[in-house]
C-alpha cells in the first residue's frame, strides 16, 4: 500500500510523527504478559506493535515507540524488525502513562504534530481519515462506535499539536485526564466517528478475539512460515505461529511461534503460548 499523499490543506508528512504507546505492563493479559510484553503478543502472526507501526507508516515516516515493561525485549524486537526506522523511548523507574510518555519524547518530537496509537489496540482501519485536512493545530480523537467521546470512549487514535505536546509534564499522567477531557470541556476537541473493527487486547479473551478477527479477514486460517501441520488435522479459524508443530485439531485458537500441539490433544478457542501455558477454552 502506498503512503497517503498530503493535500495542500493538511500537515505534511515531514511535519508529522507517529507514536506507539507500548509501555504498559499488561497485567490483565496474564499469563500471556508474563511470557512477553503485551506489545509483542502476535495477532495474525504479527506483533501488535508492528501492526500499529504499519498503520502509522502510511501517514508518517518518523515513528517512535515507548517501552517500560520488558523494555529490553521490545528494543530487541524493534531493532530486528525496524532498525533505524523507529526510535525507542525507554522509561526507567515508574511508567509515565500515556501523556507522560509523550512528554518523555518531547525533544524528539521537536515542534511537530503527532499521531498517537496504543500498541495493544488491534484495528485494520487506515489512519488517513484522522490526519486528512489536519493543520496540526487541533486535538482530534477517532472514537469507535456510536457512544461519542467520554470516559469509556474507545479511542482508535488521536492527534496532538505541538502547542499541547510542549506543555505535557514528564510524570505519570494520562492523555484523557490532561488533554482530551479538558479540550472537550472547552468545546475544542474534534471527534471523528469510527465504525470499523477495533479490539483492545487487554485480556486473553479479547486477544483471542483479535486473532479470530484477523483470520476472518485472511480466510480460514493463518499459518506461519516453517510450521508443521500433520495430515488431516483441522486448523480452521486458527492462527498457527512460525515454526509451530500441530499434531491435533486446533479450532478457533492461537498457537504461538515454536510451540507444539501434541497428537491426542484438541484445542478449541484456546491459546497455546508456552510449554506449560495454555489459556482456554475461552
C-alpha positions as a Markdown table, in Angstrom:
| # | Residue | x | y | z |
|---|---|---|---|---|
| 1 | Unk | 0.0 | 0.0 | 0.0 |
| 2 | Unk | 1.3 | 3.4 | -1.0 |
| 3 | Unk | 1.8 | 6.2 | 1.7 |
| 4 | Unk | -1.1 | 8.6 | 2.0 |
| 5 | Unk | -0.4 | 11.7 | -0.1 |
| 6 | Unk | -0.7 | 15.1 | 1.6 |
| 7 | Unk | -3.2 | 17.6 | 0.2 |
| 8 | Unk | -2.4 | 21.3 | 0.4 |
| 9 | Unk | -4.6 | 21.9 | 3.4 |
| 10 | Unk | -3.1 | 19.2 | 5.5 |
| 11 | Unk | 0.1 | 19.0 | 7.6 |
| 12 | Unk | 2.9 | 17.5 | 5.6 |
| 13 | Unk | 4.5 | 14.1 | 6.3 |
| 14 | Unk | 7.7 | 15.8 | 7.3 |
| 15 | Unk | 5.9 | 17.8 | 10.0 |
| 16 | Unk | 4.2 | 14.8 | 11.4 |
| 17 | Unk | 5.4 | 12.0 | 13.7 |
| 18 | Unk | 3.8 | 8.8 | 14.9 |
| 19 | Unk | 3.9 | 7.4 | 18.4 |
| 20 | Unk | 3.0 | 3.9 | 19.6 |
| 21 | Unk | 2.4 | 3.7 | 23.3 |
| 22 | Unk | 3.7 | 0.3 | 24.4 |
| 23 | Unk | 4.9 | 0.8 | 28.0 |
| 24 | Unk | 2.0 | -0.9 | 29.8 |
| 25 | Unk | 2.6 | -3.9 | 32.0 |
| 26 | Unk | -0.5 | -5.7 | 30.6 |
| 27 | Unk | -1.4 | -7.3 | 34.0 |
| 28 | Unk | -5.0 | -8.1 | 32.7 |
| 29 | Unk | -3.4 | -10.1 | 29.9 |
| 30 | Unk | -1.7 | -12.5 | 32.3 |
| 31 | Unk | -0.5 | -15.2 | 32.0 |
| 32 | Unk | 0.4 | -14.2 | 28.4 |
| 33 | Unk | 2.0 | -10.9 | 29.5 |
| 34 | Unk | 4.3 | -12.9 | 31.9 |
| 35 | Unk | 5.9 | -14.6 | 28.8 |
| 36 | Unk | 6.4 | -11.5 | 26.7 |
| 37 | Unk | 5.4 | -7.8 | 26.7 |
| 38 | Unk | 1.8 | -7.2 | 25.6 |
| 39 | Unk | 3.0 | -5.1 | 22.6 |
| 40 | Unk | 4.9 | -8.2 | 21.3 |
| 41 | Unk | 2.0 | -10.6 | 21.5 |
| 42 | Unk | 1.2 | -11.7 | 18.0 |
| 43 | Unk | -2.1 | -11.1 | 16.2 |
| 44 | Unk | -2.3 | -12.9 | 12.9 |
| 45 | Unk | 1.4 | -13.8 | 13.4 |
| 46 | Unk | 2.5 | -10.2 | 13.6 |
| 47 | Unk | 3.4 | -8.4 | 16.9 |
| 48 | Unk | 0.8 | -5.8 | 18.0 |
| 49 | Unk | 3.4 | -3.1 | 18.0 |
| 50 | Unk | 4.3 | -3.9 | 14.4 |
| 51 | Unk | 0.7 | -3.7 | 13.3 |
| 52 | Unk | 0.5 | -0.3 | 15.0 |
| 53 | Unk | 3.6 | 0.9 | 13.2 |
| 54 | Unk | 2.3 | -0.5 | 9.9 |
| 55 | Unk | -0.7 | 1.8 | 10.2 |
| 56 | Unk | 1.4 | 4.8 | 11.2 |
| 57 | Unk | 3.9 | 4.3 | 8.4 |
| 58 | Unk | 1.2 | 5.1 | 5.9 |
| 59 | Unk | 0.8 | 8.7 | 7.3 |
| 60 | Unk | 4.3 | 9.5 | 8.5 |
| 61 | Unk | 7.9 | 8.3 | 8.1 |
| 62 | Unk | 9.1 | 9.3 | 11.6 |
| 63 | Unk | 7.9 | 6.9 | 14.3 |
| 64 | Unk | 8.7 | 6.2 | 17.9 |
| 65 | Unk | 7.7 | 3.6 | 20.5 |
| 66 | Unk | 7.8 | 4.0 | 24.2 |
| 67 | Unk | 8.8 | 1.0 | 26.4 |
| 68 | Unk | 8.9 | 0.1 | 30.1 |
| 69 | Unk | 7.7 | -3.4 | 30.9 |
| 70 | Unk | 10.1 | -5.9 | 29.3 |
| 71 | Unk | 11.8 | -3.0 | 27.7 |
| 72 | Unk | 14.9 | -5.0 | 26.6 |
| 73 | Unk | 12.6 | -7.4 | 24.7 |
| 74 | Unk | 10.8 | -4.5 | 23.0 |
| 75 | Unk | 14.1 | -2.9 | 22.0 |
| 76 | Unk | 15.5 | -6.1 | 20.6 |
| 77 | Unk | 12.3 | -6.8 | 18.6 |
| 78 | Unk | 12.1 | -3.3 | 17.1 |
| 79 | Unk | 15.8 | -3.3 | 16.3 |
| 80 | Unk | 15.4 | -6.5 | 14.4 |
| 81 | Unk | 12.2 | -5.7 | 12.6 |
| 82 | Unk | 12.5 | -1.9 | 12.0 |
| 83 | Unk | 16.1 | -0.9 | 12.6 |
| 84 | Unk | 16.7 | 2.9 | 12.4 |
| 85 | Unk | 13.2 | 3.5 | 11.1 |
| 86 | Unk | 11.8 | 3.5 | 14.7 |
| 87 | Unk | 13.0 | 5.5 | 17.7 |
| 88 | Unk | 12.6 | 3.7 | 21.1 |
| 89 | Unk | 11.9 | 5.8 | 24.2 |
| 90 | Unk | 12.7 | 3.8 | 27.3 |
| 91 | Unk | 11.1 | 4.8 | 30.6 |
| 92 | Unk | 13.0 | 3.9 | 33.7 |
| 93 | Unk | 11.5 | 3.7 | 37.2 |
| 94 | Unk | 7.8 | 4.2 | 37.1 |
| 95 | Unk | 5.9 | 4.1 | 33.8 |
| 96 | Unk | 4.9 | 7.6 | 32.7 |
| 97 | Unk | 1.5 | 6.9 | 31.3 |
| 98 | Unk | 0.1 | 8.0 | 28.0 |
| 99 | Unk | 0.7 | 11.7 | 28.5 |
| 100 | Unk | 3.9 | 11.4 | 30.4 |
| 101 | Unk | 5.2 | 9.0 | 27.8 |
| 102 | Unk | 4.6 | 11.7 | 25.1 |
| 103 | Unk | 6.4 | 14.3 | 27.3 |
| 104 | Unk | 9.4 | 12.0 | 27.5 |
| 105 | Unk | 9.6 | 12.2 | 23.7 |
| 106 | Unk | 9.4 | 16.0 | 23.6 |
| 107 | Unk | 12.9 | 16.6 | 22.3 |
| 108 | Unk | 12.4 | 14.0 | 19.6 |
| 109 | Unk | 9.0 | 15.4 | 18.5 |
| 110 | Unk | 10.6 | 18.8 | 18.4 |
| 111 | Unk | 7.8 | 21.1 | 17.1 |
| 112 | Unk | 6.0 | 18.5 | 15.0 |
| 113 | Unk | 2.4 | 17.3 | 15.2 |
| 114 | Unk | 1.9 | 13.7 | 16.5 |
| 115 | Unk | -0.4 | 10.9 | 15.7 |
| 116 | Unk | -0.7 | 8.6 | 18.8 |
| 117 | Unk | -1.9 | 5.0 | 18.9 |
| 118 | Unk | -1.9 | 2.3 | 21.6 |
| 119 | Unk | 0.1 | -0.8 | 20.8 |
| 120 | Unk | -2.5 | -3.1 | 22.4 |
| 121 | Unk | -5.4 | -1.9 | 20.3 |
| 122 | Unk | -6.0 | -4.0 | 17.2 |
| 123 | Unk | -7.7 | -2.4 | 14.2 |
| 124 | Unk | -7.2 | -2.8 | 10.4 |
| 125 | Unk | -8.6 | 0.7 | 9.8 |
| 126 | Unk | -6.4 | 3.2 | 8.0 |
| 127 | Unk | -5.4 | 6.3 | 9.9 |
| 128 | Unk | -5.7 | 8.5 | 6.8 |
| 129 | Unk | -9.1 | 9.9 | 7.8 |
| 130 | Unk | -7.6 | 11.1 | 11.1 |
| 131 | Unk | -5.0 | 13.2 | 9.5 |
| 132 | Unk | -6.9 | 14.2 | 6.4 |
| 133 | Unk | -7.2 | 18.0 | 6.4 |
| 134 | Unk | -5.5 | 18.3 | 9.8 |
| 135 | Unk | -3.5 | 21.5 | 10.0 |
| 136 | Unk | -1.5 | 20.5 | 13.1 |
| 137 | Unk | -3.3 | 22.9 | 15.4 |
| 138 | Unk | -6.1 | 20.9 | 17.0 |
| 139 | Unk | -6.6 | 17.9 | 19.1 |
| 140 | Unk | -8.5 | 15.1 | 17.4 |
| 141 | Unk | -9.7 | 11.7 | 18.6 |
| 142 | Unk | -11.1 | 8.9 | 16.5 |
| 143 | Unk | -13.7 | 7.2 | 18.5 |
| 144 | Unk | -15.1 | 3.7 | 17.8 |
| 145 | Unk | -18.8 | 3.1 | 17.9 |
| 146 | Unk | -21.8 | 5.4 | 18.4 |
| 147 | Unk | -21.2 | 6.5 | 22.1 |
| 148 | Unk | -19.3 | 9.6 | 21.3 |
| 149 | Unk | -16.5 | 10.9 | 23.5 |
| 150 | Unk | -16.4 | 10.2 | 27.2 |
| 151 | Unk | -14.6 | 8.3 | 30.0 |
| 152 | Unk | -15.5 | 4.9 | 28.4 |
| 153 | Unk | -14.9 | 6.0 | 24.8 |
| 154 | Unk | -13.0 | 3.5 | 22.7 |
| 155 | Unk | -10.2 | 5.6 | 21.2 |
| 156 | Unk | -8.7 | 4.4 | 17.9 |
| 157 | Unk | -6.1 | 7.1 | 17.6 |
| 158 | Unk | -5.5 | 10.8 | 18.3 |
| 159 | Unk | -3.6 | 13.8 | 17.1 |
| 160 | Unk | -1.6 | 16.1 | 19.3 |
| 161 | Unk | -0.4 | 19.5 | 18.1 |
| 162 | Unk | 3.0 | 20.8 | 19.3 |
| 163 | Unk | 1.2 | 23.5 | 21.2 |
| 164 | Unk | -0.1 | 20.8 | 23.5 |
| 165 | Unk | 2.8 | 18.4 | 23.5 |
| 166 | Unk | 5.3 | 21.0 | 24.6 |
| 167 | Unk | 3.4 | 21.6 | 27.8 |
| 168 | Unk | 3.0 | 18.0 | 28.9 |
| 169 | Unk | 4.7 | 17.0 | 32.1 |
| 170 | Unk | 7.1 | 14.1 | 32.3 |
| 171 | Unk | 5.4 | 12.3 | 35.1 |
| 172 | Unk | 2.7 | 9.6 | 35.3 |
| 173 | Unk | -0.3 | 11.2 | 33.6 |
| 174 | Unk | -2.9 | 10.2 | 31.1 |
| 175 | Unk | -4.0 | 11.8 | 27.9 |
| 176 | Unk | -7.6 | 11.5 | 28.8 |
| 177 | Unk | -7.1 | 13.4 | 32.1 |
| 178 | Unk | -4.7 | 16.2 | 31.0 |
| 179 | Unk | -5.6 | 16.7 | 27.3 |
| 180 | Unk | -8.8 | 15.1 | 25.9 |
| 181 | Unk | -11.2 | 15.8 | 28.7 |
| 182 | Unk | -10.0 | 19.4 | 29.2 |
| 183 | Unk | -10.1 | 20.1 | 25.4 |
| 184 | Unk | -13.6 | 18.5 | 25.3 |
| 185 | Unk | -14.8 | 20.7 | 28.1 |
| 186 | Unk | -13.7 | 23.8 | 26.2 |
| 187 | Unk | -15.6 | 22.6 | 23.1 |
| 188 | Unk | -12.3 | 22.4 | 21.2 |
| 189 | Unk | -12.0 | 18.6 | 20.8 |
| 190 | Unk | -12.5 | 17.3 | 17.3 |
| 191 | Unk | -14.2 | 13.9 | 17.4 |
| 192 | Unk | -14.2 | 11.6 | 14.4 |
| 193 | Unk | -16.5 | 8.6 | 14.2 |
| 194 | Unk | -15.1 | 5.2 | 13.6 |
| 195 | Unk | -17.2 | 2.2 | 12.7 |
| 196 | Unk | -14.6 | -0.3 | 11.7 |
| 197 | Unk | -13.2 | -3.2 | 13.7 |
| 198 | Unk | -11.4 | -2.4 | 17.0 |
| 199 | Unk | -10.4 | -4.7 | 19.8 |
| 200 | Unk | -8.5 | -3.7 | 22.9 |
| 201 | Unk | -6.3 | -6.8 | 23.6 |
| 202 | Unk | -6.5 | -6.2 | 27.3 |
| 203 | Unk | -7.5 | -9.7 | 28.4 |
| 204 | Unk | -6.8 | -13.2 | 27.0 |
| 205 | Unk | -10.4 | -13.4 | 25.6 |
| 206 | Unk | -10.0 | -10.1 | 23.8 |
| 207 | Unk | -6.6 | -11.1 | 22.5 |
| 208 | Unk | -8.1 | -14.3 | 21.1 |
| 209 | Unk | -11.0 | -12.4 | 19.5 |
| 210 | Unk | -8.5 | -10.1 | 17.8 |
| 211 | Unk | -6.7 | -13.1 | 16.3 |
| 212 | Unk | -10.0 | -14.6 | 15.2 |
| 213 | Unk | -10.9 | -11.3 | 13.5 |
| 214 | Unk | -7.6 | -11.3 | 11.8 |
| 215 | Unk | -8.3 | -14.8 | 10.5 |
| 216 | Unk | -11.7 | -13.7 | 9.2 |
| 217 | Unk | -10.0 | -11.0 | 7.1 |
| 218 | Unk | -7.5 | -13.5 | 5.8 |
| 219 | Unk | -9.5 | -16.7 | 5.1 |
| 220 | Unk | -9.9 | -19.9 | 7.0 |
| 221 | Unk | -6.6 | -19.9 | 8.9 |
| 222 | Unk | -3.2 | -18.2 | 9.1 |
| 223 | Unk | -0.1 | -20.3 | 9.2 |
| 224 | Unk | 3.4 | -19.0 | 9.9 |
| 225 | Unk | 6.5 | -20.0 | 7.9 |
| 226 | Unk | 8.1 | -23.3 | 8.9 |
| 227 | Unk | 5.0 | -24.5 | 10.8 |
| 228 | Unk | 4.3 | -28.2 | 10.5 |
| 229 | Unk | 0.6 | -29.3 | 10.3 |
| 230 | Unk | 0.1 | -33.1 | 10.4 |
| 231 | Unk | -2.1 | -34.5 | 7.6 |
| 232 | Unk | -5.8 | -34.4 | 8.3 |
| 233 | Unk | -5.6 | -32.0 | 11.2 |
| 234 | Unk | -8.3 | -29.3 | 11.5 |
| 235 | Unk | -6.9 | -25.8 | 12.0 |
| 236 | Unk | -9.9 | -23.9 | 10.9 |
| 237 | Unk | -10.3 | -20.4 | 12.2 |
| 238 | Unk | -6.8 | -20.6 | 13.9 |
| 239 | Unk | -3.5 | -18.7 | 13.8 |
| 240 | Unk | -0.5 | -21.1 | 13.8 |
| 241 | Unk | 2.8 | -19.4 | 14.6 |
| 242 | Unk | 6.1 | -19.6 | 12.9 |
| 243 | Unk | 7.9 | -22.9 | 13.4 |
| 244 | Unk | 5.0 | -24.4 | 15.4 |
| 245 | Unk | 4.0 | -28.1 | 15.3 |
| 246 | Unk | 0.4 | -29.1 | 15.2 |
| 247 | Unk | -0.4 | -32.7 | 15.6 |
| 248 | Unk | -4.0 | -32.5 | 16.6 |
| 249 | Unk | -7.1 | -30.4 | 15.9 |
| 250 | Unk | -6.7 | -26.7 | 16.7 |
| 251 | Unk | -10.0 | -24.8 | 16.1 |
| 252 | Unk | -10.6 | -21.1 | 16.5 |
| 253 | Unk | -7.4 | -20.9 | 18.5 |
| 254 | Unk | -3.9 | -19.4 | 18.6 |
| 255 | Unk | -0.6 | -21.3 | 18.7 |
| 256 | Unk | 2.4 | -19.1 | 19.4 |
| 257 | Unk | 5.6 | -19.4 | 17.4 |
| 258 | Unk | 7.7 | -22.6 | 18.0 |
| 259 | Unk | 5.0 | -24.1 | 20.3 |
| 260 | Unk | 3.6 | -27.6 | 19.9 |
| 261 | Unk | 0.2 | -29.3 | 20.0 |
| 262 | Unk | 0.8 | -33.0 | 20.5 |
| 263 | Unk | -1.2 | -35.8 | 18.9 |
| 264 | Unk | -4.2 | -36.6 | 21.1 |
| 265 | Unk | -4.7 | -33.0 | 22.2 |
| 266 | Unk | -7.5 | -30.8 | 20.9 |
| 267 | Unk | -7.6 | -27.0 | 21.3 |
| 268 | Unk | -10.8 | -25.1 | 20.9 |
| 269 | Unk | -10.9 | -21.3 | 21.5 |
| 270 | Unk | -7.6 | -21.6 | 23.3 |
| 271 | Unk | -4.2 | -20.1 | 23.3 |
| 272 | Unk | -1.1 | -22.3 | 23.4 |
| 273 | Unk | 1.5 | -19.7 | 24.5 |
| 274 | Unk | 4.3 | -21.8 | 26.1 |
| 275 | Unk | 5.3 | -25.3 | 27.1 |
| 276 | Unk | 3.3 | -25.1 | 30.3 |
| 277 | Unk | 0.9 | -22.2 | 29.4 |
| 278 | Unk | -2.3 | -22.9 | 27.6 |
| 279 | Unk | -5.2 | -20.5 | 28.1 |
| 280 | Unk | -8.7 | -21.6 | 27.4 |
| 281 | Unk | -11.2 | -22.6 | 26.2 |
| 282 | Unk | -12.4 | -19.0 | 26.2 |
